[in-house]
Amino acid sequence: MLQRILFKKVFRRSTKSYWLTQIKQMSNNAIKNENSNNEVSNIDESMRDSSHSSYNTEEVLYLLKEATTFKDVNNNDWMTTPYPKGVSLHQEEKNTEYTDPSNTSVLLFPGQGTIKVGSIKKYIHFTAAKELFEIANEIVNYDLLKLCLNGPQDKLNRTEFNQAATVISSLAALEKIKAETPKVFETCIAAAGYSVGEISALILSGAITFEDGIRLVWARGKAMQEAADKVPQGMVSITCLPKAQVAKACEEARKWAMDLGVENPVCRVAIYLYTERKILAGNLEALEYIEKHQTQFGLTNVTKLPVSGAFHTPLMEPALKSVFEVLNTIEINEPRCKVYSNYKVHPYTNLRFMKKYILKQIVSPVKWEQCLQMIYNRPDGTPFPQTYDIGSQGRMKSLLKLVNAKACRSCVVI
């Protein structure tokens, strides 16, 4: 933190290579002599050795003195958080003592399409849940609570509204846990979100504040809706027989669409639900080909989804610019629990790449089956954590059962 602050200030005044060397030297001196009365003299000496520098020594000394790591910040009242009062938002040092996995918790958040008009009523009587909607309404300048309570459903289903409403509804559902079993927050070791639900998981972890998360998901929903409106596109659910040829089917569908005059057609797996079930997305012409020729490729139950966009495919690339601009204004914090990336499958570990992966997820397949396998993979006989399906009306639990039936036994629908 000390080095980053100095770098931002000093870099503008001199060449990158020279000042980076000086800053590293001064930072090391400051850390080694933190409790020493010779701190200022050592830094001053370092500056005097730089005879060809014209930088103001006193200003550098002031920056060093005033620099902070934020580790001593105890007042988080400014930030809206789903955690009960008193629960630390910072990661604690790892406890080397054995912890029974059954005494830990994992939270799963739903994606777009799960929320129905009126479903929020089961959470809205919690005061904090209603406050979340009030804060969100101020941020987006739209009454999402009214839309969630009264509809119409057609409007709520639109991507530009549904994504934000889904995230807020999921976080509102956490108020039920906070009121009834607050220990869940203290024992939470991992979280994962299906598609846009990943933003809910990042907010839960503290990696993104609630306010920033709402700005992000609002921009994301609007941008993806605009991308969906550019060309006819959609998504279909398929069941794969043992000899299914999904890749071949997508390739033939692309060729068919190209012959019809579609420029750069897309048809690919957009979501991996579980072994036999996948979601394909792409140009409407390509999806219609899949539907008509499903038998020859070993596919069954090809069903169009009630969405207008080919989400998690290159057809969403027009949405990246708007989302990128919002991400650039957001500060990423160290998550207090593991958050599994739909794009990489593994938990976010390097904060420098978090924004990149959030963007990549928009145009890349959601590897939900792989994420669940990663979370719940364990030796035989090892207990499973208590899992909470947050606000999906049981859909996340159903998917978990199809991937890991044993883990599903300890899953509670909130």
C-alpha positions in Angstrom: 0.0 0.0 0.0 2.8 2.4 0.9 4.6 1.7 -2.3 1.5 2.2 -4.4 0.7 5.6 -2.9 4.3 6.8 -3.4 4.3 5.5 -7.0 1.1 7.4 -7.9 2.5 10.6 -6.6 6.1 10.4 -7.7 5.7 8.8 -11.1 4.1 12.0 -12.6 7.2 14.1 -11.7 10.0 12.0 -13.2 10.9 9.0 -15.3 9.3 5.7 -14.5 12.5 3.6 -14.0 14.4 6.1 -11.9 11.6 7.0 -9.5 10.4 3.4 -9.2 13.9 2.5 -7.9 13.9 5.4 -5.5 10.4 4.6 -4.2 11.3 0.9 -3.6 14.4 2.0 -1.7 12.5 4.5 0.4 9.7 2.1 1.1 12.1 -0.6 2.3 13.9 1.9 4.5 10.6 3.1 6.0 9.4 -0.5 6.8 12.7 -1.6 8.3 12.9 1.5 10.5 9.2 1.8 11.4 9.8 1.9 15.2 13.1 3.7 15.0 13.9 7.3 15.7 16.2 7.3 12.6 13.4 6.8 10.1 13.4 10.4 8.7 17.2 10.6 8.6 17.5 7.4 6.6 15.0 8.6 4.0 16.5 12.0 3.9 19.9 10.4 3.3 18.4 8.4 0.4 17.1 11.6 -1.1 20.4 13.4 -0.7 22.2 10.7 -2.6 19.9 11.4 -5.6 21.8 14.5 -6.5 20.3 14.8 -9.9 16.7 14.8 -8.5 14.7 18.0 -8.2 11.8 16.4 -6.3 10.7 18.0 -3.1 12.1 15.9 -0.3 9.8 17.3 2.3 6.8 16.3 0.3 8.0 12.7 0.0 8.6 12.6 3.7 5.1 13.8 4.3 3.7 11.1 2.1 5.6 8.4 3.9 4.5 9.7 7.2 0.8 10.0 6.3 0.6 6.8 4.2 -1.8 4.1 5.5 -2.5 0.5 4.9 -6.1 0.8 6.1 -5.5 -2.2 8.4 -6.4 -0.1 11.4 -9.8 1.1 10.0 -12.5 -0.2 12.2 -15.4 2.0 11.2 -17.3 0.4 8.2 -20.5 2.3 8.9 -20.3 4.1 5.5 -20.5 0.8 3.6 -23.8 -1.2 3.2 -23.0 -4.8 4.0 -25.0 -7.9 4.4 -23.0 -9.0 7.5 -24.4 -8.6 11.0 -22.9 -5.9 13.1 -19.6 -6.9 14.7 -18.6 -9.5 12.1 -15.2 -8.5 10.7 -15.1 -7.7 7.0 -11.4 -8.5 6.8 -9.9 -12.0 6.3 -8.6 -13.3 9.6 -5.4 -15.2 9.8 -5.9 -18.8 9.0 -6.6 -21.0 11.9 -4.3 -24.1 11.9 -6.7 -26.1 14.1 -9.0 -28.6 12.4 -12.5 -27.3 11.5 -15.3 -29.7 11.0 -16.6 -28.9 7.4 -20.1 -29.5 8.6 -19.7 -26.4 10.8 -18.9 -24.2 7.8 -21.2 -22.7 5.2 -21.3 -22.1 1.5 -23.7 -19.6 -0.2 -25.0 -20.1 -3.7 -26.6 -17.2 -5.6 -29.0 -17.4 -8.6 -28.7 -15.7 -12.0 -31.1 -14.0 -14.2 -34.6 -15.4 -14.8 -35.3 -16.8 -11.3 -37.1 -13.8 -9.8 -40.9 -13.6 -10.2 -43.3 -10.8 -9.4 -44.1 -10.9 -5.7 -41.4 -13.4 -4.7 -39.6 -10.7 -2.8 -42.5 -10.4 -0.3 -41.1 -13.2 1.8 -38.0 -11.0 2.6 -39.3 -7.5 2.4 -40.7 -7.4 5.9 -37.1 -7.4 7.2 -36.3 -3.7 7.6 -32.8 -4.0 6.2 -34.1 -5.7 3.1 -36.3 -2.8 2.3 -33.5 -0.4 2.9 -31.4 -2.2 0.3 -34.0 -1.5 -2.3 -34.3 2.2 -1.2 -30.5 2.6 -1.6 -30.6 0.9 -5.0 -33.5 3.1 -6.2 -31.4 6.2 -5.4 -28.4 4.8 -7.3 -30.3 3.8 -10.5 -33.1 6.3 -10.2 -35.7 3.7 -10.7 -38.2 2.0 -8.4 -37.1 -1.6 -8.6 -39.0 -2.6 -5.5 -42.3 -1.5 -7.1 -41.4 -3.5 -10.2 -40.6 -6.6 -8.1 -43.8 -6.4 -6.1 -46.3 -5.4 -8.8 -44.7 -6.2 -12.1 -45.6 -6.6 -14.9 -43.5 -9.8 -15.3 -42.7 -9.0 -18.9 -40.9 -5.9 -17.9 -39.2 -7.6 -14.9 -37.9 -10.2 -17.3 -36.1 -7.7 -19.4 -32.3 -8.0 -18.8 -31.9 -4.3 -18.0 -34.2 -4.7 -15.0 -33.9 -8.4 -14.1 -30.2 -8.5 -13.4 -30.3 -5.7 -10.8 -33.5 -7.0 -9.3 -32.0 -10.4 -9.0 -28.9 -9.2 -7.2 -30.9 -7.0 -4.8 -33.4 -9.7 -4.1 -30.6 -12.2 -3.3 -29.0 -9.8 -0.9 -32.4 -9.1 0.7 -32.8 -12.9 1.2 -29.6 -12.7 3.3 -31.5 -10.6 5.8 -33.5 -13.7 6.7 -30.3 -15.5 7.5 -29.0 -12.5 9.4 -32.2 -12.6 11.6 -32.5 -16.3 12.1 -29.0 -17.8 11.8 -26.3 -15.1 11.9 -23.6 -17.6 12.5 -23.7 -18.5 8.8 -21.8 -15.3 8.0 -19.1 -16.1 10.5 -18.6 -19.6 9.2 -18.9 -18.8 5.5 -15.9 -20.2 3.7 -17.1 -19.9 0.1 -19.6 -18.3 -2.2 -20.5 -18.7 -5.9 -23.0 -17.1 -8.1 -24.6 -18.3 -11.3 -24.0 -15.8 -14.1 -25.0 -12.3 -12.7 -25.2 -14.0 -9.3 -21.4 -13.8 -9.2 -21.8 -10.1 -8.5 -24.1 -11.0 -5.5 -21.3 -13.3 -4.3 -18.7 -10.6 -4.7 -20.8 -8.2 -2.7 -21.4 -10.8 0.0 -17.6 -11.4 0.2 -16.9 -7.6 0.6 -14.8 -7.6 -2.5 -17.2 -5.1 -4.0 -19.4 -2.8 -1.9 -23.2 -3.0 -2.2 -23.3 0.5 -3.8 -20.6 -0.2 -6.3 -22.2 -3.6 -7.0 -25.5 -2.1 -7.9 -23.9 0.5 -10.2 -22.1 -2.4 -11.9 -25.0 -4.7 -12.3 -27.3 -1.8 -13.5 -24.8 -0.9 -16.2 -24.2 -4.6 -17.0 -28.0 -5.3 -17.5 -28.6 -2.2 -19.7 -25.5 -2.9 -21.8 -26.3 -6.6 -22.3 -29.9 -5.6 -23.3 -28.6 -3.2 -25.9 -26.3 -5.9 -27.2 -29.2 -8.4 -27.4 -31.3 -5.9 -29.4 -28.6 -5.6 -32.2 -29.3 -8.9 -34.0 -31.9 -11.7 -33.5 -30.4 -14.0 -30.9 -31.3 -16.3 -28.1 -30.5 -19.3 -25.9 -31.8 -23.0 -25.9 -31.5 -25.7 -23.3 -30.4 -29.1 -24.5 -30.1 -32.6 -23.1 -27.1 -34.6 -24.3 -27.4 -38.3 -25.1 -24.3 -40.5 -24.5 -23.2 -40.0 -28.1 -24.1 -36.3 -28.4 -22.0 -34.3 -30.9 -22.4 -30.8 -29.4 -19.4 -29.2 -31.1 -20.3 -30.6 -34.5 -23.9 -29.5 -34.1 -22.8 -25.9 -33.3 -20.4 -25.9 -36.3 -23.1 -27.1 -38.7 -25.5 -24.5 -37.3 -23.0 -21.7 -37.8 -22.5 -22.8 -41.5 -26.2 -22.9 -42.0 -26.6 -19.4 -40.6 -23.7 -18.1 -42.7 -25.4 -19.5 -45.9 -28.5 -17.6 -44.9 -26.4 -14.4 -45.0 -25.7 -14.0 -41.3 -22.4 -12.2 -40.8 -20.0 -13.9 -38.3 -22.7 -16.2 -36.9 -22.4 -17.6 -33.3 -23.5 -20.9 -31.9 -21.8 -22.3 -28.8 -22.2 -23.7 -25.3 -22.9 -20.7 -23.1 -23.6 -22.5 -19.8 -22.5 -25.9 -18.4 -25.4 -26.8 -16.0 -24.5 -30.4 -15.3 -23.2 -33.4 -17.3 -26.3 -34.1 -19.4 -27.6 -30.5 -19.6 -26.2 -27.5 -21.3 -27.4 -24.1 -22.6 -26.5 -23.2 -26.2 -26.6 -19.5 -27.3 -26.1 -17.7 -30.6 -27.9 -16.3 -33.6 -31.5 -17.2 -33.9 -31.0 -18.8 -37.3 -28.3 -21.1 -35.9 -30.5 -22.1 -32.9 -33.4 -22.9 -35.2 -31.1 -25.3 -37.1 -30.2 -27.0 -33.8 -33.8 -27.4 -33.0 -34.7 -29.0 -36.3 -31.7 -31.3 -36.5 -31.4 -32.3 -32.8 -31.8 -36.0 -33.4 -28.9 -36.4 -35.8 -26.5 -34.8 -33.3 -27.7 -36.9 -30.3 -29.6 -34.0 -28.6 -33.0 -34.1 -27.0 -35.4 -31.7 -25.2 -34.1 -28.7 -27.1 -36.1 -25.9 -25.6 -36.0 -22.2 -26.3 -35.4 -20.0 -23.2 -37.5 -16.9 -22.6 -34.6 -14.5 -23.1 -33.7 -12.3 -26.0 -29.9 -12.4 -25.7 -27.2 -14.8 -26.5 -25.6 -14.2 -23.1 -22.0 -15.4 -22.4 -21.1 -15.5 -26.1 -19.2 -13.1 -28.4 -22.6 -11.5 -29.3 -22.3 -9.7 -26.0 -19.1 -7.9 -26.9 -20.9 -4.6 -27.6 -21.7 -4.6 -23.8 -18.1 -4.7 -22.7 -17.3 -1.0 -23.1 -20.0 0.3 -20.8 -19.2 -2.3 -18.1 -15.5 -1.6 -18.4 -16.1 2.1 -17.8 -18.0 1.4 -14.6 -15.5 -1.2 -13.4 -12.7 1.4 -13.8 -14.5 3.5 -11.1 -14.8 0.6 -8.6 -12.3 -0.3 -5.9 -11.7 -4.0 -5.4 -11.2 -5.3 -1.8 -9.8 -8.5 -0.5 -12.7 -10.9 -0.2 -13.4 -12.3 3.3 -14.3 -15.8 1.8 -13.5 -17.6 -1.4 -15.6 -16.5 -4.4 -15.5 -18.9 -7.3 -15.2 -17.4 -10.8 -17.7 -18.6 -13.5 -14.9 -17.9 -16.0 -11.9 -19.5 -14.3 -13.7 -22.0 -12.1 -11.2 -21.4 -9.4 -11.6 -18.8 -6.6 -10.5 -15.2 -7.1 -7.0 -15.0 -5.6 -5.3 -12.2 -7.5 -7.3 -8.9 -7.2 -5.5 -7.5 -10.2 -7.4 -9.9 -12.5 -10.8 -9.7 -10.8 -12.1 -6.9 -13.1 -10.7 -8.7 -16.1 -12.6 -11.9 -15.2 -15.8 -10.0 -14.5 -15.6 -8.7 -18.0 -14.6 -12.1 -19.5 -17.6 -13.7 -17.9 -20.0 -11.7 -20.0 -18.7 -13.2 -23.3 -17.5 -16.6 -22.0 -19.3 -19.8 -21.0 -20.5 -20.0 -17.4 -18.9 -23.2 -16.0 -21.4 -23.8 -13.2 -21.0 -27.5 -13.1 -17.2 -27.2 -12.8 -17.5 -24.6 -10.1 -19.8 -26.9 -8.0 -17.4 -29.8 -8.5 -14.5 -27.6 -7.3 -16.3 -26.4 -4.2 -17.6 -29.8 -3.1 -14.8 -32.1 -4.2 -13.5 -34.0 -1.1 -12.3 -37.4 0.0 -14.9 -40.1 0.8 -16.1 -39.8 4.3 -15.4 -36.0 4.6 -18.4 -34.1 5.8 -20.0 -31.5 3.5 -20.5 -27.8 4.5 -24.0 -26.4 5.2 -25.1 -24.9 1.8 -27.6 -22.1 1.5 -29.6 -21.5 -1.7 -30.1 -17.8 -1.6 -33.3 -16.6 -3.1 -33.6 -18.9 -6.2 -36.8 -20.7 -4.9 -34.8 -24.0 -4.9 -33.2 -23.9 -8.4 -29.6 -23.7 -7.1 -30.3 -26.7 -4.9 -31.8 -28.7 -7.8 -28.7 -28.0 -9.9 -26.4 -29.0 -6.9 -28.3 -32.3 -6.6 -27.6 -33.1 -10.2 -23.9 -32.4 -9.8 -23.4 -33.7 -6.2 -26.3 -35.4 -4.5 -24.5 -35.9 -1.2 -23.7 -32.2 -0.9 -27.3 -31.4 -1.7 -28.5 -33.2 1.4 -27.2 -30.4 3.6 -28.6 -27.6 1.4 -31.2 -25.2 2.7 -33.4 -23.0 0.5 -33.7 -19.4 1.8 
